[in-house]
Amino acid sequence: MQNEKKWYESRTVWGGLVALAAAMAGLAGLQIPGPAQEALTTAILDTATAIGALVAIYGRLAAEKTLR
């Protein structure tokens, strides 16, 4: 596979985790409708992307060596 990505960059993984959480919530008596699951997956993925960008920026600013 040439187009590799980290597990947390995968919409499929996040969708599966959200579906699992929704199923567990359903067992506890809380119902999460399908469109809300999709919105939650998108929000989690967007948040992970933003955190990754902030960590990259911080890493560059905290680096001890300069770029050429």
N, CA, C and O atoms as a MOPAC input file, in Angstrom:
PM7 MOZYME 1SCF
protein

 N      0.84300 1    -1.18300 1     0.00000 1
 C      0.00000 1     0.00000 1     0.00000 1
 C      0.88800 1     1.24600 1     0.00000 1
 O      1.71800 1     1.41000 1     0.89400 1
 N      0.72500 1     2.11100 1    -0.97700 1
 C      1.56000 1     3.30800 1    -1.04800 1
 C      0.94000 1     4.48700 1    -0.32500 1
 O      1.66200 1     5.33100 1     0.20400 1
 N     -0.36700 1     4.56400 1    -0.29100 1
 C     -1.04100 1     5.67600 1     0.37000 1
 C     -1.38000 1     5.29700 1     1.80100 1
 O     -2.54500 1     5.07000 1     2.12900 1
 N     -0.37100 1     5.22700 1     2.64900 1
 C     -0.58100 1     4.83300 1     4.03300 1
 C     -0.97200 1     6.04000 1     4.86700 1
 O     -0.60200 1     7.17500 1     4.56900 1
 N     -1.72900 1     5.76300 1     5.92000 1
 C     -2.07800 1     6.80500 1     6.87600 1
 C     -2.18900 1     6.16400 1     8.24100 1
 O     -2.31400 1     4.94600 1     8.36300 1
 N     -2.14400 1     6.97500 1     9.24000 1
 C     -2.24600 1     6.48800 1    10.60700 1
 C     -3.68600 1     6.06000 1    10.88500 1
 O     -4.61300 1     6.53500 1    10.22800 1
 N     -3.87400 1     5.16400 1    11.85500 1
 C     -5.20000 1     4.62600 1    12.13900 1
 C     -6.18800 1     5.72500 1    12.49500 1
 O     -7.36100 1     5.63900 1    12.13100 1
 N     -5.73400 1     6.76200 1    13.20600 1
 C     -6.63800 1     7.80800 1    13.65600 1
 C     -7.00800 1     8.79800 1    12.54700 1
 O     -7.81800 1     9.69800 1    12.76800 1
 N     -6.42800 1     8.64200 1    11.37300 1
 C     -6.79200 1     9.46100 1    10.22600 1
 C     -7.86000 1     8.78600 1     9.36400 1
 O     -8.28500 1     9.34100 1     8.35000 1
 N     -8.28600 1     7.60900 1     9.76200 1
 C     -9.23900 1     6.83500 1     8.98200 1
 C    -10.68200 1     7.11200 1     9.39800 1
 O    -11.05200 1     6.92300 1    10.55600 1
 N    -11.48500 1     7.55900 1     8.44500 1
 C    -12.90600 1     7.78700 1     8.71900 1
 C    -13.60300 1     6.46000 1     9.03900 1
 O    -14.56200 1     6.42700 1     9.81100 1
 N    -13.11800 1     5.38200 1     8.44700 1
 C    -13.72000 1     4.07300 1     8.70400 1
 C    -13.51600 1     3.66200 1    10.15800 1
 O    -14.44300 1     3.17800 1    10.80700 1
 N    -12.30000 1     3.85700 1    10.66800 1
 C    -12.03300 1     3.51100 1    12.06700 1
 C    -12.89500 1     4.35500 1    12.99400 1
 O    -13.51800 1     3.82700 1    13.91500 1
 N    -12.93600 1     5.65200 1    12.75900 1
 C    -13.73400 1     6.53100 1    13.62600 1
 C    -15.21800 1     6.21200 1    13.51100 1
 O    -15.93900 1     6.22700 1    14.50900 1
 N    -15.67500 1     5.92400 1    12.29700 1
 C    -17.07500 1     5.54200 1    12.12400 1
 C    -17.40100 1     4.28100 1    12.90200 1
 O    -18.46000 1     4.17900 1    13.52100 1
 N    -16.47700 1     3.31300 1    12.86800 1
 C    -16.66600 1     2.08600 1    13.62900 1
 C    -16.67700 1     2.33100 1    15.12200 1
 O    -17.49100 1     1.75000 1    15.83900 1
 N    -15.78600 1     3.18300 1    15.60200 1
 C    -15.75700 1     3.50000 1    17.02900 1
 C    -17.02900 1     4.21400 1    17.47300 1
 O    -17.56700 1     3.93100 1    18.54400 1
 N    -17.50800 1     5.14500 1    16.64200 1
 C    -18.74900 1     5.84900 1    16.97800 1
 C    -19.92700 1     4.88000 1    16.95900 1
 O    -20.79800 1     4.94500 1    17.82600 1
 N    -19.95800 1     3.98200 1    15.97300 1
 C    -21.03700 1     2.99100 1    15.91600 1
 C    -20.99800 1     2.08400 1    17.14500 1
 O    -22.04200 1     1.74800 1    17.70300 1
 N    -19.80400 1     1.68900 1    17.56400 1
 C    -19.66000 1     0.87600 1    18.76500 1
 C    -20.14900 1     1.63500 1    19.99700 1
 O    -20.86800 1     1.08800 1    20.83300 1
 N    -19.74800 1     2.90100 1    20.09500 1
 C    -20.19300 1     3.71500 1    21.22900 1
 C    -21.71200 1     3.88900 1    21.21500 1
 O    -22.35100 1     3.86300 1    22.26700 1
 N    -22.29000 1     4.06700 1    20.02100 1
 C    -23.74800 1     4.21100 1    19.91800 1
 C    -24.44500 1     2.92300 1    20.33400 1
 O    -25.48700 1     2.96000 1    20.98800 1
 N    -23.86700 1     1.77600 1    19.95100 1
 C    -24.45000 1     0.49500 1    20.34600 1
 C    -24.38000 1     0.31600 1    21.85300 1
 O    -25.34100 1    -0.13800 1    22.47400 1
 N    -23.25600 1     0.66900 1    22.43700 1
 C    -23.11100 1     0.56300 1    23.88700 1
 C    -24.07800 1     1.51300 1    24.59600 1
 O    -24.66400 1     1.16700 1    25.62200 1
 N    -24.23600 1     2.71900 1    24.03400 1
 C    -25.18400 1     3.67300 1    24.61400 1
 C    -26.60100 1     3.13200 1    24.51300 1
 O    -27.40400 1     3.31200 1    25.42800 1
 N    -26.91400 1     2.46000 1    23.39000 1
 C    -28.22800 1     1.85500 1    23.21800 1
 C    -28.49500 1     0.79500 1    24.26000 1
 O    -29.61200 1     0.68000 1    24.76400 1
 N    -27.47100 1     0.01400 1    24.59000 1
 C    -27.62100 1    -0.99100 1    25.64100 1
 C    -27.89400 1    -0.32900 1    26.99500 1
 O    -28.55900 1    -0.90900 1    27.85500 1
 N    -27.38200 1     0.87500 1    27.17300 1
 C    -27.58500 1     1.60200 1    28.42700 1
 C    -28.88200 1     2.40500 1    28.41300 1
 O    -29.21900 1     3.06100 1    29.39800 1
 N    -29.62000 1     2.35500 1    27.28000 1
 C    -30.90400 1     3.04300 1    27.21200 1
 C    -30.87500 1     4.38900 1    26.50700 1
 O    -31.89700 1     5.07400 1    26.45900 1
 N    -29.72600 1     4.78900 1    25.95500 1
 C    -29.60600 1     6.07000 1    25.25200 1
 C    -29.56300 1     5.79700 1    23.75700 1
 O    -28.70800 1     5.03800 1    23.30200 1
 N    -30.45900 1     6.39200 1    22.98400 1
 C    -30.50800 1     6.18100 1    21.53600 1
 C    -29.82200 1     7.33600 1    20.80600 1
 O    -30.10300 1     8.50400 1    21.07800 1
 N    -28.91300 1     7.00100 1    19.87100 1
 C    -28.23100 1     7.99700 1    19.04500 1
 C    -28.63300 1     7.72800 1    17.60700 1
 O    -28.26300 1     6.69100 1    17.05600 1
 N    -29.38500 1     8.63900 1    16.97500 1
 C    -29.83100 1     8.40900 1    15.59200 1
 C    -28.65800 1     8.41200 1    14.60200 1
 O    -27.60100 1     8.98600 1    14.86800 1
 N    -28.87100 1     7.75900 1    13.45800 1
 C    -27.83400 1     7.63400 1    12.43200 1
 C    -27.18400 1     8.93900 1    12.00700 1
 O    -25.95500 1     9.01600 1    11.97900 1
 N    -27.96700 1     9.98700 1    11.66700 1
 C    -27.33000 1    11.24800 1    11.25800 1
 C    -26.44800 1    11.85100 1    12.35600 1
 O    -25.43100 1    12.47800 1    12.06100 1
 N    -26.82900 1    11.66600 1    13.59800 1
 C    -26.01300 1    12.17700 1    14.70300 1
 C    -24.70800 1    11.40400 1    14.79800 1
 O    -23.67600 1    11.97400 1    15.15300 1
 N    -24.74000 1    10.10200 1    14.48300 1
 C    -23.51500 1     9.30100 1    14.48800 1
 C    -22.54200 1     9.80500 1    13.42800 1
 O    -21.34000 1     9.90300 1    13.67000 1
 N    -23.07700 1    10.12600 1    12.24600 1
 C    -22.22400 1    10.64000 1    11.16700 1
 C    -21.63300 1    11.99200 1    11.53600 1
 O    -20.45500 1    12.24800 1    11.28600 1
 N    -22.44700 1    12.85700 1    12.13000 1
 C    -21.96600 1    14.17200 1    12.54900 1
 C    -20.90100 1    14.03900 1    13.63400 1
 O    -19.92200 1    14.78500 1    13.63800 1
 N    -21.08800 1    13.10100 1    14.54600 1
 C    -20.11600 1    12.87400 1    15.61300 1
 C    -18.80000 1    12.36000 1    15.03500 1
 O    -17.72900 1    12.78600 1    15.46600 1
 N    -18.86900 1    11.45700 1    14.07500 1
 C    -17.66200 1    10.94900 1    13.42400 1
 C    -16.89200 1    12.08800 1    12.76000 1
 O    -15.67300 1    12.18500 1    12.90100 1
 N    -17.60000 1    12.94200 1    12.04300 1
 C    -16.96400 1    14.07800 1    11.37400 1
 C    -16.33800 1    15.02800 1    12.38300 1
 O    -15.22000 1    15.50000 1    12.17400 1
 N    -17.04100 1    15.31500 1    13.47300 1
 C    -16.51900 1    16.21400 1    14.50200 1
 C    -15.25600 1    15.64900 1    15.14600 1
 O    -14.30000 1    16.38500 1    15.39000 1
 N    -15.24900 1    14.34000 1    15.42300 1
 C    -14.07500 1    13.71600 1    16.03000 1
 C    -12.89100 1    13.77600 1    15.07400 1
 O    -11.77900 1    14.10900 1    15.48600 1
 N    -13.11800 1    13.45700 1    13.80600 1
 C    -12.04700 1    13.47700 1    12.81600 1
 C    -11.50300 1    14.89200 1    12.62200 1
 O    -10.28900 1    15.07800 1    12.53200 1
 N    -12.38000 1    15.88300 1    12.55600 1
 C    -11.94400 1    17.27700 1    12.41600 1
 C    -11.13700 1    17.72700 1    13.63700 1
 O    -10.14600 1    18.44500 1    13.50400 1
 N    -11.57000 1    17.30000 1    14.82000 1
 C    -10.85100 1    17.65100 1    16.04300 1
 C     -9.47100 1    17.01000 1    16.05000 1
 O     -8.48900 1    17.66200 1    16.40300 1
 N     -9.38500 1    15.73300 1    15.66200 1
 C     -8.09100 1    15.05100 1    15.60100 1
 C     -7.15600 1    15.72300 1    14.60600 1
 O     -5.95700 1    15.83900 1    14.86100 1
 N     -7.69300 1    16.16300 1    13.47900 1
 C     -6.88500 1    16.86600 1    12.47500 1
 C     -6.36600 1    18.18300 1    13.02500 1
 O     -5.19800 1    18.52000 1    12.83400 1
 N     -7.22100 1    18.92600 1    13.70300 1
 C     -6.81500 1    20.21300 1    14.28100 1
 C     -5.74800 1    20.01500 1    15.35700 1
 O     -4.78600 1    20.78000 1    15.41800 1
 N     -5.90500 1    19.00900 1    16.19300 1
 C     -4.91100 1    18.73500 1    17.22800 1
 C     -3.58000 1    18.35900 1    16.58800 1
 O     -2.52400 1    18.80200 1    17.04200 1
 N     -3.62600 1    17.54600 1    15.53900 1
 C     -2.40800 1    17.18500 1    14.83200 1
 C     -1.69500 1    18.40200 1    14.26200 1
 O     -0.46900 1    18.49200 1    14.32200 1
 N     -2.45600 1    19.33300 1    13.71200 1
 C     -1.86400 1    20.56100 1    13.16800 1
 C     -1.21600 1    21.39800 1    14.27500 1
 O     -0.12300 1    21.93500 1    14.09400 1
 N     -1.89100 1    21.50400 1    15.41000 1
 C     -1.33300 1    22.27300 1    16.53100 1
 C     -0.05200 1    21.63500 1    17.06400 1
 O      0.90300 1    22.33900 1    17.39100 1
 N     -0.02900 1    20.31200 1    17.15200 1
 C      1.17100 1    19.61500 1    17.61700 1
 C      2.32100 1    19.82800 1    16.63500 1
 O      3.46200 1    20.02400 1    17.05400 1
 N      2.03300 1    19.79400 1    15.33900 1
 C      3.07600 1    20.02000 1    14.32600 1
 C      3.63900 1    21.44200 1    14.43700 1
 O      4.85200 1    21.64100 1    14.36600 1
 N      2.76300 1    22.41300 1    14.61000 1
 C      3.21900 1    23.80600 1    14.74000 1
 C      4.05000 1    23.97800 1    16.01400 1
 O      5.11000 1    24.60300 1    15.99200 1
 N      3.56200 1    23.42100 1    17.11300 1
 C      4.30800 1    23.50400 1    18.36900 1
 C      5.67500 1    22.83300 1    18.22000 1
 O      6.68100 1    23.36800 1    18.68500 1
 N      5.71400 1    21.67700 1    17.58300 1
 C      6.97500 1    20.97200 1    17.38700 1
 C      7.97400 1    21.79500 1    16.60300 1
 O      9.16500 1    21.79900 1    16.91400 1
 N      7.49500 1    22.48800 1    15.59600 1
 C      8.39400 1    23.32700 1    14.79400 1
 C      8.89400 1    24.50900 1    15.61800 1
 O     10.07500 1    24.84900 1    15.54900 1
 N      8.02500 1    25.13400 1    16.39000 1
 C      8.42300 1    26.28900 1    17.19100 1
 C      9.35600 1    25.89100 1    18.33700 1
 O     10.22300 1    26.67200 1    18.72800 1
 N      9.18600 1    24.69200 1    18.87100 1
 C     10.00000 1    24.24200 1    19.99500 1
 C     11.30400 1    23.58200 1    19.54400 1
 O     12.15800 1    23.28000 1    20.37800 1
 N     11.46600 1    23.35900 1    18.26000 1
 C     12.66500 1    22.69000 1    17.73700 1
 C     13.90900 1    23.52200 1    18.02400 1
 O     13.87600 1    24.75200 1    18.02700 1
 N     14.99500 1    22.81500 1    18.26300 1
 C     16.25200 1    23.51100 1    18.56800 1
 C     17.08300 1    23.79600 1    17.32600 1
 O     18.00900 1    24.60600 1    17.37300 1
 N     16.76400 1    23.14200 1    16.22000 1
 C     17.49700 1    23.36700 1    14.97500 1
 C     16.63700 1    24.17600 1    14.02300 1
 O     15.41200 1    24.04700 1    14.01600 1
 N     17.27300 1    25.00000 1    13.22900 1
 C     16.56200 1    25.83000 1    12.26800 1
 C     16.37700 1    25.08600 1    10.95100 1
 O     17.06700 1    24.10500 1    10.67300 1
 N     15.45400 1    25.56000 1    10.16100 1
 C     15.21400 1    25.01000 1     8.82800 1
 C     16.09200 1    25.76900 1     7.83200 1
 O     16.42200 1    26.93700 1     8.03900 1
 N     16.45900 1    25.08600 1     6.75100 1
 C     17.20900 1    25.78800 1     5.69900 1
 C     16.30800 1    26.07800 1     4.55300 1
 O     16.74100 1    26.66500 1     3.56100 1

